[in-house]
Amino acid sequence: MKCLPRIFLLLSALLCCSSQVVWAAHAIALHGSPKYPAGFRQFDYVSAQAPQGGELFTSGMGNFEKLNPYILKGFAAEGLQSLVFETLGVSSWDEPDTVYGLLAEDIALAPDGLSLTFRLNHNARFSNGDPVTAADVKYSFDQLMGKYATPLYRRYWSDVKQMVVVDPYTVRADFKRKNHELKLIICQLPVFSRKWGGGKPFDKVVLDVPLASGPYVVDSFDLGKRITYRRNPNYWGNEHPTRRGMFNFERITYRYYKDTLTRMEGLKAGEIDFIQENSSKNWARSHQGKRWEQGELVKTLFPHENGAGWQGFSMNTRRPLFQDRRVRKALWLAMDFEWMNRQLFFNLYKRSPSYFSNTELAATGQPGERELKVLRELQAQFGNKLPAEIFDEIPPPPTTIAPHSLRDNLRQARELLAQAGWVYRDGALRNTQGEPFRMEMMLHERFEERVSAAYARNLEKLGIQLDYRVYDAALAQRKEENFDYDMVWGLMGGSQSPGNELFDYFGSVSRDQAGSNNVMGVADPVVDGLIARIVQAERREDLVALVRVLDRVLRLGYYMVPHFHSNSHRVSYRRTLGQPSVLPRYYSIEEWAVKTWWMKQDVQGRNP
């Protein structure tokens, strides 16, 4: 997801009498058993023999204005959540649905399913040496659910009634109702000290150095330019199995760049050690030269099994222009991916057909037996609110591979637009009031212009004018938070087990909540009903069927023009960096590098 780590999944411990709590094992899996047994030493994708020391220089983009990543206004510094703050539990990167205790060494579900109790690790310490207590957990929860924190958490944990201190090292989360996933995602609660900020209102805790339990502390910073983290020599978790072999750099510095071009020059100049490249053009043309030829820089691909999530030209259906599904489908038909992939992307991408591409959750072909059962139930409940073609084969994104062509796709688009009252006259596509079809695409990066320009050329053939503009990062954030745009490059991170975050991206409740991720303005009772069932699904096969049906409903809503994805991370890094020999399955390359790589002791110097 965009703002939180991948959903943690856990299953309740054995149940007994109505008032008794049965403590869980070292880890709990939703389906089957945890990969790593009790007493395991480390995750497979780390190296316990990794040397410690040295400094990693990596990059941030744009600007940062705060050291508190949990309040709404402003940009937080990179690295805070992964290096400074820790959560009650952590997932492994080679399992889709297992959580291992970290700050909480035991987790137990009440027999009635309406509370979850955490027993804290007595060794856990904040960076000032104070123990992590139940009171700190409650304080963290109360602040994140309060009016000063970003509303994401209030939406995410809306069914958590309260956090109750049972004793100094035991805390209980009480639920308003049974929610299968809620008892999972509450494990993502970041915990910070009650002393952080010295009692100020939470939204005034802006540049106060965080007081948390992570392996690093903030060493120094220059707002908008650089932040350096220093490894805490007294870090409590050095020998914890979920931490062994990790956090090997003595210091980690994020240097900020205004755009990807200057960041690339920073890599070549030796200012930073590592770049993940998202631009195929830059990958093909910029990641080469003397530094690579001499072996100082290494260019490579790291394959992964991550869900691709979704990315695409997202239409803001709050605007009247996009409220007709026929108009949205016409815009969907106007993108020529094959031309883009060939001319712009060096054939490095695959088209993303689904909101859940690269996973078993993506809908394909005709609905399967389990999907049909769900669809019949929805039909009985919602009737004609379901798309008429919902029982048919799900259409893949339009293609221009023969015998198909862009001309045919645009012809279909023109017919749909005419049905919606848009016809070409006087040099433009116009509605019945004579108003031209004109819209703007809000962009965040310069590289987005090439793709938007190719799309605009196709729309021009229909008489539609698409303007596109790269906005300043701060202005773009404000406009996006307030849904002040026509179209935008929307995205959602991939998950093997989606759940409550779907309310934030597609739920009616988030449509008009400033700062939500519902960039398309989806407000559909069918979607709401499906998400409610998804978060309650207790069996994997039920979850898969429900998500596939959700995928069908969203795709037939034509809320976005889907983009593309890659199954590998593209990276250039300095030869002084070492990596574990085993790759994770589901991982962010930057997080994996920062947490598990190390500085080679037999390679000296940053520059030739």
C-alpha positions as CSV (number, residue, x, y, z in Angstrom):
1,M,0.0,0.0,0.0
2,K,0.9,3.7,-0.3
3,C,1.3,4.7,3.4
4,L,1.5,1.4,5.4
5,P,3.5,-1.8,5.2
6,R,1.9,-5.0,3.6
7,I,-1.1,-6.3,5.5
8,F,-0.1,-8.6,8.4
9,L,-2.3,-11.7,8.6
10,L,-2.7,-13.9,11.7
11,L,-5.1,-16.5,12.9
12,S,-6.4,-16.8,16.4
13,A,-4.9,-19.0,19.1
14,L,-6.8,-22.0,20.4
15,L,-10.0,-21.1,22.2
16,C,-11.1,-22.3,25.6
17,C,-13.4,-20.9,28.2
18,S,-15.1,-17.6,27.5
19,S,-12.8,-15.5,29.8
20,Q,-9.5,-17.2,29.3
21,V,-6.8,-15.9,27.0
22,V,-4.5,-18.5,25.4
23,W,-1.1,-17.1,24.4
24,A,-0.1,-17.6,20.8
25,A,3.1,-19.2,19.5
26,H,6.1,-17.2,18.1
27,A,4.2,-16.6,14.9
28,I,0.8,-17.1,13.4
29,A,-0.2,-17.8,9.8
30,L,-3.6,-17.3,8.2
31,H,-3.3,-20.3,6.0
32,G,-1.2,-23.3,7.0
33,S,1.8,-23.0,9.3
34,P,4.5,-20.3,9.5
35,K,7.6,-20.9,7.4
36,Y,10.0,-20.3,10.3
37,P,9.6,-22.5,13.3
38,A,9.9,-21.6,17.0
39,G,13.5,-20.8,17.9
40,F,14.5,-19.8,14.3
41,R,17.6,-17.7,14.1
42,Q,17.0,-15.4,11.1
43,F,15.0,-14.9,7.9
44,D,16.5,-16.7,4.9
45,Y,17.0,-13.5,2.9
46,V,19.5,-12.0,5.3
47,S,23.1,-12.9,6.2
48,A,24.0,-13.2,9.8
49,Q,27.7,-13.0,8.8
50,A,27.3,-9.5,7.2
51,P,29.9,-7.1,8.5
52,Q,28.7,-4.0,10.2
53,G,29.9,-0.5,9.7
54,G,30.3,2.1,7.0
55,E,27.8,4.6,5.7
56,L,25.1,4.1,3.0
57,F,24.1,7.2,1.0
58,T,20.8,6.9,-0.7
59,S,18.2,9.3,-2.0
60,G,15.0,11.1,-1.3
61,M,12.9,13.1,-3.8
62,G,11.5,16.5,-3.5
63,N,11.5,17.9,0.0
64,F,10.9,17.1,3.6
65,E,9.5,19.3,6.4
66,K,8.9,17.1,9.4
67,L,10.3,14.3,11.5
68,N,6.8,13.1,12.5
69,P,5.5,10.8,9.7
70,Y,2.0,10.5,11.4
71,I,0.6,14.0,11.1
72,L,-1.2,15.1,8.0
73,K,0.5,18.3,6.9
74,G,3.9,18.3,5.2
75,F,6.4,15.7,3.9
76,A,8.1,13.5,6.3
77,A,11.8,12.6,6.0
78,E,12.6,9.3,4.2
79,G,13.6,6.4,6.5
80,L,11.7,7.4,9.6
81,Q,9.1,4.6,9.6
82,S,11.5,1.8,8.6
83,L,14.6,2.8,10.6
84,V,13.3,4.6,13.7
85,F,9.8,3.4,14.5
86,E,8.9,-0.3,15.2
87,T,5.6,-2.1,15.3
88,L,4.0,-4.7,17.5
89,G,4.7,-7.4,14.8
90,V,6.4,-7.8,11.5
91,S,5.8,-9.9,8.4
92,S,8.5,-11.8,6.5
93,W,9.2,-11.1,2.9
94,D,9.0,-14.7,1.7
95,E,5.5,-15.4,3.0
96,P,2.3,-13.6,2.0
97,D,0.3,-14.0,5.3
98,T,2.4,-14.6,8.4
99,V,3.2,-12.2,11.3
100,Y,6.1,-12.7,13.7
101,G,6.1,-10.9,17.1
102,L,8.5,-8.0,17.6
103,L,7.6,-5.5,20.3
104,A,4.8,-7.9,21.2
105,E,6.3,-11.3,21.9
106,D,2.8,-13.0,22.3
107,I,-0.5,-12.2,20.7
108,A,-3.8,-13.8,21.7
109,L,-7.4,-13.5,20.4
110,A,-10.3,-13.6,22.8
111,P,-12.7,-16.5,22.3
112,D,-15.5,-14.1,21.3
113,G,-13.2,-12.5,18.7
114,L,-13.8,-9.0,20.0
115,S,-10.4,-8.3,21.5
116,L,-6.7,-9.0,20.9
117,T,-4.2,-9.0,23.7
118,F,-0.5,-8.3,23.3
119,R,2.2,-9.3,25.8
120,L,5.2,-7.0,25.3
121,N,8.8,-8.0,25.0
122,H,10.4,-7.0,28.3
123,N,13.7,-6.4,26.5
124,A,12.3,-3.7,24.2
125,R,13.7,-0.2,24.8
126,F,13.3,3.2,23.4
127,S,16.4,5.1,22.3
128,N,16.6,6.9,25.7
129,G,16.7,3.5,27.5
130,D,13.1,3.5,28.8
131,P,11.2,0.3,28.5
132,V,8.4,0.0,26.0
133,T,5.3,-0.4,28.1
134,A,1.6,-1.0,27.6
135,A,1.0,2.7,28.4
136,D,3.2,3.7,25.5
137,V,1.2,1.4,23.2
138,K,-2.0,2.9,24.3
139,Y,-0.6,6.5,23.9
140,S,0.6,5.7,20.4
141,F,-2.8,4.3,19.4
142,D,-4.7,7.2,21.0
143,Q,-2.6,9.8,19.2
144,L,-2.9,8.0,15.8
145,M,-6.6,7.8,16.2
146,G,-6.9,11.5,17.3
147,K,-7.7,14.5,15.3
148,Y,-4.2,15.6,14.8
149,A,-2.9,12.5,13.0
150,T,-3.4,11.7,9.3
151,P,-7.0,10.3,8.9
152,L,-5.6,7.2,7.3
153,Y,-5.3,5.5,10.7
154,R,-8.9,6.5,11.8
155,R,-10.2,4.8,8.6
156,Y,-7.9,1.9,8.9
157,W,-8.7,1.1,12.6
158,S,-12.2,2.5,12.7
159,D,-13.5,-0.7,14.3
160,V,-11.1,-0.6,17.2
161,K,-13.0,0.7,20.1
162,Q,-10.1,1.3,22.5
163,M,-6.7,0.2,23.6
164,V,-6.7,-0.9,27.3
165,V,-3.7,-1.2,29.6
166,V,-4.0,-4.6,31.4
167,D,-0.7,-4.4,33.3
168,P,2.6,-2.7,32.6
169,Y,3.6,-5.1,29.8
170,T,0.1,-6.3,28.6
171,V,-2.2,-4.3,26.4
172,R,-5.6,-5.2,24.9
173,A,-7.3,-3.9,21.8
174,D,-11.1,-4.0,22.0
175,F,-13.1,-4.2,18.8
176,K,-16.5,-2.7,18.0
177,R,-17.4,-5.8,16.0
178,K,-15.9,-8.9,14.6
179,N,-13.6,-8.1,11.7
180,H,-11.3,-10.9,10.5
181,E,-8.6,-8.6,9.2
182,L,-8.8,-6.0,12.0
183,K,-7.1,-8.4,14.4
184,L,-4.3,-8.6,11.8
185,I,-3.7,-5.0,10.9
186,I,-3.6,-3.7,14.5
187,C,-0.3,-5.5,14.6
188,Q,1.0,-2.7,12.4
189,L,0.6,-0.2,15.1
190,P,3.8,1.9,15.4
191,V,4.8,2.5,19.0
192,F,6.5,5.7,20.2
193,S,7.3,7.0,23.7
194,R,4.8,9.2,25.7
195,K,7.8,11.5,26.2
196,W,8.1,12.3,22.5
197,G,7.2,16.0,22.1
198,G,7.2,16.8,25.8
199,G,3.4,16.9,26.1
200,K,2.7,19.2,23.1
201,P,-0.4,18.6,20.9
202,F,0.5,15.9,18.4
203,D,0.3,18.2,15.4
204,K,2.9,20.4,17.1
205,V,5.4,17.5,17.3
206,V,7.0,18.3,14.0
207,L,10.8,18.6,14.3
208,D,11.2,17.0,17.7
209,V,13.6,14.1,17.2
210,P,11.5,10.9,17.5
211,L,11.7,8.8,20.6
212,A,11.1,5.3,19.4
213,S,12.5,1.8,19.7
214,G,14.1,1.2,16.2
215,P,17.7,0.4,15.4
216,Y,18.5,3.9,14.3
217,V,18.2,7.4,15.7
218,V,18.2,10.7,13.9
219,D,21.8,12.0,13.9
220,S,21.5,15.2,12.0
221,F,19.4,16.8,9.3
222,D,19.1,19.8,7.0
223,L,15.5,20.4,6.1
224,G,14.7,19.5,2.5
225,K,18.3,18.6,1.7
226,R,19.6,15.7,3.9
227,I,18.9,13.5,6.9
228,T,21.4,11.1,8.5
229,Y,20.5,8.3,10.8
230,R,23.0,6.7,13.2
231,R,22.8,3.1,14.5
232,N,21.8,3.0,18.1
233,P,24.7,1.1,19.9
234,N,22.2,0.0,22.6
235,Y,19.5,-1.3,20.2
236,W,17.5,-3.8,22.1
237,G,16.7,-6.1,19.1
238,N,20.2,-7.0,17.8
239,E,19.6,-10.7,18.6
240,H,15.9,-10.8,17.8
241,P,15.3,-13.4,15.1
242,T,13.3,-10.9,13.0
243,R,16.3,-8.5,13.2
244,R,19.4,-10.7,13.1
245,G,21.5,-9.9,10.0
246,M,19.7,-6.6,9.4
247,F,20.7,-2.9,9.8
248,N,24.3,-3.3,9.1
249,F,25.3,0.2,8.2
250,E,26.6,2.5,11.0
251,R,25.0,5.5,9.3
252,I,22.4,5.9,6.6
253,T,22.0,9.3,4.8
254,Y,19.2,10.3,2.5
255,R,20.2,13.1,0.1
256,Y,17.3,14.9,-1.5
257,Y,17.0,15.7,-5.2
258,K,14.5,17.8,-7.0
259,D,14.0,15.3,-9.9
260,T,15.3,12.0,-11.3
261,L,17.8,13.7,-13.6
262,T,19.7,15.4,-10.8
263,R,19.5,12.2,-8.7
264,M,21.1,10.3,-11.6
265,E,23.9,12.8,-11.7
266,G,24.3,12.4,-8.0
267,L,24.9,8.6,-8.5
268,K,27.5,9.3,-11.2
269,A,29.2,11.9,-9.0
270,G,29.5,9.5,-6.1
271,E,27.0,11.4,-3.9
272,I,24.8,8.3,-3.5
273,D,25.4,4.6,-3.6
274,F,22.1,3.2,-4.9
275,I,19.3,3.9,-7.3
276,Q,16.1,2.0,-8.1
277,E,15.2,3.0,-11.6
278,N,11.5,3.3,-12.5
279,S,12.0,4.9,-15.9
280,S,12.7,2.5,-18.7
281,K,14.3,5.3,-20.8
282,N,16.7,6.2,-18.0
283,W,17.5,2.5,-17.5
284,A,18.4,2.0,-21.1
285,R,20.2,5.3,-21.7
286,S,21.4,6.7,-18.5
287,H,22.7,3.7,-16.5
288,Q,25.9,3.4,-18.6
289,G,29.2,5.2,-19.0
290,K,32.6,5.2,-17.4
291,R,31.5,4.4,-13.8
292,W,29.8,1.2,-15.1
293,E,32.6,0.3,-17.5
294,Q,35.2,0.5,-14.8
295,G,33.1,-1.6,-12.5
296,E,32.6,1.1,-9.9
297,L,28.8,0.9,-10.5
298,V,26.9,-2.4,-11.1
299,K,23.7,-2.5,-13.1
300,T,21.4,-5.5,-12.5
301,L,17.9,-6.8,-12.2
302,F,16.5,-8.3,-9.0
303,P,13.4,-10.4,-9.8
304,H,10.4,-10.4,-7.4
305,E,6.9,-11.9,-7.0
306,N,5.2,-8.7,-5.8
307,G,1.7,-8.0,-6.6
308,A,1.7,-5.2,-9.2
309,G,-1.2,-3.4,-7.6
310,W,-2.5,-0.9,-10.0
311,Q,-1.3,2.3,-11.7
312,G,-3.1,4.3,-14.4
313,F,-4.6,7.5,-15.6
314,S,-7.2,7.9,-12.9
315,M,-10.4,9.8,-13.6
316,N,-11.9,12.0,-10.9
317,T,-15.5,10.9,-11.0
318,R,-16.4,13.7,-8.6
319,R,-16.2,15.9,-11.8
320,P,-19.3,15.9,-14.0
321,L,-17.1,15.2,-17.0
322,F,-16.4,11.6,-15.9
323,Q,-19.7,10.5,-14.3
324,D,-20.9,8.7,-17.4
325,R,-19.4,5.2,-17.6
326,R,-19.5,5.3,-21.4
327,V,-17.2,8.3,-21.4
328,R,-14.8,6.5,-19.1
329,K,-14.8,3.4,-21.3
330,A,-14.1,5.6,-24.3
331,L,-11.0,7.1,-22.6
332,W,-10.0,3.5,-21.6
333,L,-10.0,2.6,-25.3
334,A,-7.7,5.4,-26.4
335,M,-4.4,4.2,-25.0
336,D,-2.0,2.4,-27.3
337,F,0.2,0.4,-24.9
338,E,2.0,-1.6,-27.6
339,W,3.2,1.6,-29.2
340,M,4.3,3.0,-25.9
341,N,6.1,-0.2,-24.9
342,R,7.9,-0.3,-28.2
343,Q,8.8,3.4,-28.6
344,L,9.1,4.6,-25.1
345,F,9.8,1.6,-22.8
346,F,12.2,-0.5,-24.8
347,N,9.7,-3.4,-24.5
348,L,10.5,-3.7,-20.7
349,Y,6.9,-3.7,-19.5
350,K,3.8,-5.8,-19.4
351,R,0.3,-4.4,-19.5
352,S,-1.5,-4.5,-16.2
353,P,-5.0,-5.9,-16.9
354,S,-6.2,-5.9,-13.3
355,Y,-6.2,-4.0,-10.1
356,F,-4.4,-7.0,-8.7
357,S,-2.0,-7.9,-11.5
358,N,0.8,-10.5,-11.0
359,T,-1.3,-12.3,-8.3
360,E,-3.8,-15.1,-8.2
361,L,-6.4,-12.4,-7.2
362,A,-6.7,-11.0,-10.7
363,A,-9.9,-11.9,-12.5
364,T,-9.5,-13.7,-15.9
365,G,-11.9,-15.0,-18.5
366,Q,-15.3,-16.2,-17.3
367,P,-16.2,-16.2,-13.6
368,G,-15.3,-19.4,-11.8
369,E,-17.7,-21.4,-9.7
370,R,-16.9,-19.5,-6.5
371,E,-17.1,-16.2,-8.2
372,L,-20.4,-17.1,-9.7
373,K,-21.8,-17.9,-6.3
374,V,-20.7,-14.4,-5.0
375,L,-22.1,-12.7,-8.1
376,R,-25.5,-14.4,-7.7
377,E,-25.6,-13.2,-4.1
378,L,-24.7,-9.7,-5.2
379,Q,-27.4,-9.8,-7.9
380,A,-30.0,-10.8,-5.4
381,Q,-28.9,-7.9,-3.1
382,F,-28.2,-5.1,-5.5
383,G,-30.1,-6.0,-8.7
384,N,-29.4,-3.6,-11.6
385,K,-26.6,-1.8,-9.7
386,L,-24.3,-4.6,-11.0
387,P,-22.9,-4.0,-14.5
388,A,-24.9,-5.9,-17.1
389,E,-21.9,-7.7,-18.4
390,I,-20.7,-8.9,-15.0
391,F,-21.3,-12.6,-15.8
392,D,-19.4,-12.4,-19.1
393,E,-15.8,-12.8,-19.8
394,I,-13.9,-9.9,-18.3
395,P,-12.5,-7.8,-21.2
396,P,-8.7,-7.4,-21.2
397,P,-7.3,-3.9,-21.8
398,P,-7.6,-2.8,-25.5
399,T,-4.7,-3.8,-27.7
400,T,-3.4,-2.8,-31.1
401,I,-1.8,-6.2,-31.8
402,A,-3.3,-7.4,-35.2
403,P,-6.0,-8.0,-36.0
404,H,-6.8,-5.2,-33.6
405,S,-5.7,-1.6,-34.2
406,L,-5.8,1.8,-32.7
407,R,-8.2,2.9,-35.4
408,D,-10.7,0.2,-34.4
409,N,-10.4,1.1,-30.7
410,L,-10.9,4.9,-31.4
411,R,-14.0,4.0,-33.6
412,Q,-15.5,2.2,-30.6
413,A,-14.6,5.1,-28.4
414,R,-16.3,7.6,-30.7
415,E,-19.5,5.6,-30.7
416,L,-19.6,5.5,-26.9
417,L,-19.0,9.2,-26.7
418,A,-21.8,9.9,-29.2
419,Q,-24.2,7.7,-27.0
420,A,-23.2,9.9,-24.1
421,G,-24.0,13.1,-26.0
422,W,-20.5,14.1,-27.2
423,V,-20.2,14.7,-30.9
424,Y,-17.5,16.3,-33.1
425,R,-18.3,19.8,-34.5
426,D,-16.5,23.1,-34.9
427,G,-13.1,21.6,-34.4
428,A,-13.7,19.8,-31.1
429,L,-15.7,17.1,-29.4
430,R,-18.7,19.0,-27.8
431,N,-21.6,18.1,-25.6
432,T,-25.2,19.2,-26.1
433,Q,-24.4,22.7,-24.6
434,G,-21.6,23.2,-27.1
435,E,-18.9,22.9,-24.5
436,P,-15.6,21.3,-25.7
437,F,-14.3,18.1,-24.1
438,R,-11.1,19.5,-22.4
439,M,-9.3,18.1,-19.3
440,E,-6.0,18.3,-17.5
441,M,-3.7,15.6,-16.3
442,M,-1.8,16.5,-13.1
443,L,1.7,15.1,-13.1
444,H,4.3,14.6,-10.4
445,E,7.4,13.8,-12.4
446,R,8.9,14.9,-15.7
447,F,9.1,11.4,-17.0
448,E,5.3,11.2,-16.8
449,E,5.1,13.7,-19.6
450,R,6.2,11.3,-22.4
451,V,3.4,8.8,-21.6
452,S,0.8,11.5,-21.1
453,A,1.8,13.1,-24.4
454,A,1.3,9.8,-26.3
455,Y,-2.1,9.4,-24.8
456,A,-3.0,13.0,-25.5
457,R,-2.2,12.5,-29.2
458,N,-4.7,9.6,-29.4
459,L,-7.4,11.7,-27.6
460,E,-6.8,14.5,-30.0
461,K,-8.0,12.2,-32.8
462,L,-11.4,12.0,-31.0
463,G,-11.5,15.8,-30.6
464,I,-10.6,15.7,-26.9
465,Q,-8.0,18.1,-25.6
466,L,-5.8,16.8,-22.8
467,D,-3.5,19.2,-21.2
468,Y,-0.8,17.9,-18.9
469,R,1.4,19.7,-16.4
470,V,4.0,18.8,-13.8
471,Y,3.1,20.4,-10.5
472,D,5.4,21.4,-7.7
473,A,5.4,18.5,-5.2
474,A,3.8,20.5,-2.3
475,L,1.1,21.9,-4.6
476,A,0.4,18.5,-6.1
477,Q,0.1,17.0,-2.7
478,R,-2.5,19.6,-1.6
479,K,-4.4,19.3,-4.8
480,E,-4.5,15.5,-4.5
481,E,-5.5,15.6,-0.9
482,N,-8.5,17.8,-1.8
483,F,-9.3,16.0,-5.1
484,D,-8.6,19.1,-7.1
485,Y,-7.8,17.6,-10.5
486,D,-9.4,16.0,-13.6
487,M,-7.0,13.1,-14.1
488,V,-3.9,12.0,-12.2
489,W,-1.5,9.1,-12.2
490,G,-3.1,7.0,-9.4
491,L,-1.6,3.9,-7.9
492,M,-1.9,1.3,-5.2
493,G,0.8,-1.0,-4.0
494,G,0.3,-4.7,-4.5
495,S,-0.7,-7.1,-1.8
496,Q,-1.1,-10.8,-1.8
497,S,-3.9,-10.4,0.8
498,P,-5.7,-7.1,0.4
499,G,-8.2,-6.0,3.1
500,N,-9.1,-2.9,5.0
501,E,-6.9,-0.7,2.9
502,L,-9.5,-1.3,0.1
503,F,-11.9,1.0,2.0
504,D,-9.4,3.8,1.7
505,Y,-8.9,3.3,-2.1
506,F,-12.4,2.3,-3.2
507,G,-14.9,2.7,-0.3
508,S,-17.7,5.3,-0.3
509,V,-16.7,6.4,3.1
510,S,-13.3,7.7,1.8
511,R,-14.7,9.4,-1.3
512,D,-15.0,12.8,0.3
513,Q,-12.4,12.5,3.1
514,A,-9.5,14.8,2.4
515,G,-6.3,13.0,2.2
516,S,-7.8,9.6,1.4
517,N,-6.4,7.4,-1.4
518,N,-9.7,7.3,-3.2
519,V,-8.3,9.3,-6.1
520,M,-11.0,8.1,-8.5
521,G,-13.9,9.0,-6.3
522,V,-15.4,5.5,-6.3
523,A,-18.7,5.4,-4.3
524,D,-20.5,2.1,-5.2
525,P,-22.6,0.1,-2.7
526,V,-21.6,-3.1,-4.6
527,V,-17.9,-2.3,-4.0
528,D,-18.6,-1.4,-0.4
529,G,-20.4,-4.7,0.2
530,L,-17.6,-6.7,-1.4
531,I,-14.9,-5.0,0.6
532,A,-16.8,-5.7,3.8
533,R,-16.9,-9.4,2.9
534,I,-13.2,-9.4,1.9
535,V,-12.1,-8.2,5.3
536,Q,-14.2,-10.9,7.0
537,A,-13.0,-13.7,4.8
538,E,-11.4,-16.5,6.9
539,R,-10.4,-18.9,4.2
540,R,-8.0,-18.2,1.4
541,E,-10.3,-19.6,-1.3
542,D,-13.1,-17.2,-0.2
543,L,-10.7,-14.3,-0.2
544,V,-9.5,-15.1,-3.7
545,A,-13.1,-15.4,-5.1
546,L,-14.3,-12.2,-3.5
547,V,-11.2,-10.1,-4.6
548,R,-11.6,-11.5,-8.2
549,V,-15.3,-10.3,-8.2
550,L,-14.2,-6.9,-6.8
551,D,-11.7,-6.8,-9.6
552,R,-14.4,-7.4,-12.2
553,V,-16.7,-4.7,-10.7
554,L,-13.9,-2.1,-10.6
555,R,-12.7,-2.9,-14.1
556,L,-16.2,-2.7,-15.6
557,G,-16.5,0.7,-13.9
558,Y,-13.7,2.0,-16.2
559,Y,-12.4,4.4,-13.5
560,M,-8.9,4.4,-14.9
561,V,-6.8,3.7,-18.0
562,P,-4.5,0.9,-16.7
563,H,-0.8,1.2,-17.2
564,F,1.9,-1.5,-17.0
565,H,4.3,-3.2,-14.6
566,S,7.6,-5.1,-14.4
567,N,8.5,-8.3,-12.6
568,S,12.0,-7.1,-11.7
569,H,13.5,-4.3,-9.7
570,R,16.0,-2.3,-11.9
571,V,19.0,-1.2,-9.8
572,S,22.4,0.4,-10.1
573,Y,24.5,0.3,-7.0
574,R,28.1,0.9,-5.9
575,R,30.4,-2.1,-6.0
576,T,31.3,-1.5,-2.3
577,L,27.8,-2.9,-1.3
578,G,27.2,-6.5,-0.6
579,Q,23.9,-8.4,-0.6
580,P,22.5,-11.6,0.8
581,S,22.6,-14.6,-1.6
582,V,18.9,-15.3,-1.2
583,L,16.3,-12.9,-2.5
584,P,13.0,-12.4,-0.8
585,R,9.8,-13.1,-2.7
586,Y,7.7,-10.1,-1.9
587,Y,9.8,-7.0,-1.2
588,S,10.6,-3.4,-1.8
589,I,14.1,-3.2,-3.2
590,E,15.0,0.0,-1.4
591,E,13.8,-1.4,2.0
592,W,15.6,-4.7,1.4
593,A,18.8,-2.8,0.5
594,V,18.7,-0.4,3.5
595,K,17.8,-3.2,5.9
596,T,19.9,-6.1,4.8
597,W,22.8,-5.0,2.6
598,W,26.3,-4.1,4.0
599,M,29.5,-2.4,3.2
600,K,32.2,-4.7,1.8
601,Q,35.3,-4.7,3.9
602,D,37.6,-5.7,1.0
603,V,36.6,-2.8,-1.3
604,Q,37.9,0.6,-0.4
605,G,36.8,4.1,-1.5
606,R,33.7,5.6,-3.0
607,N,35.3,6.9,-6.2
608,P,38.1,5.8,-8.4
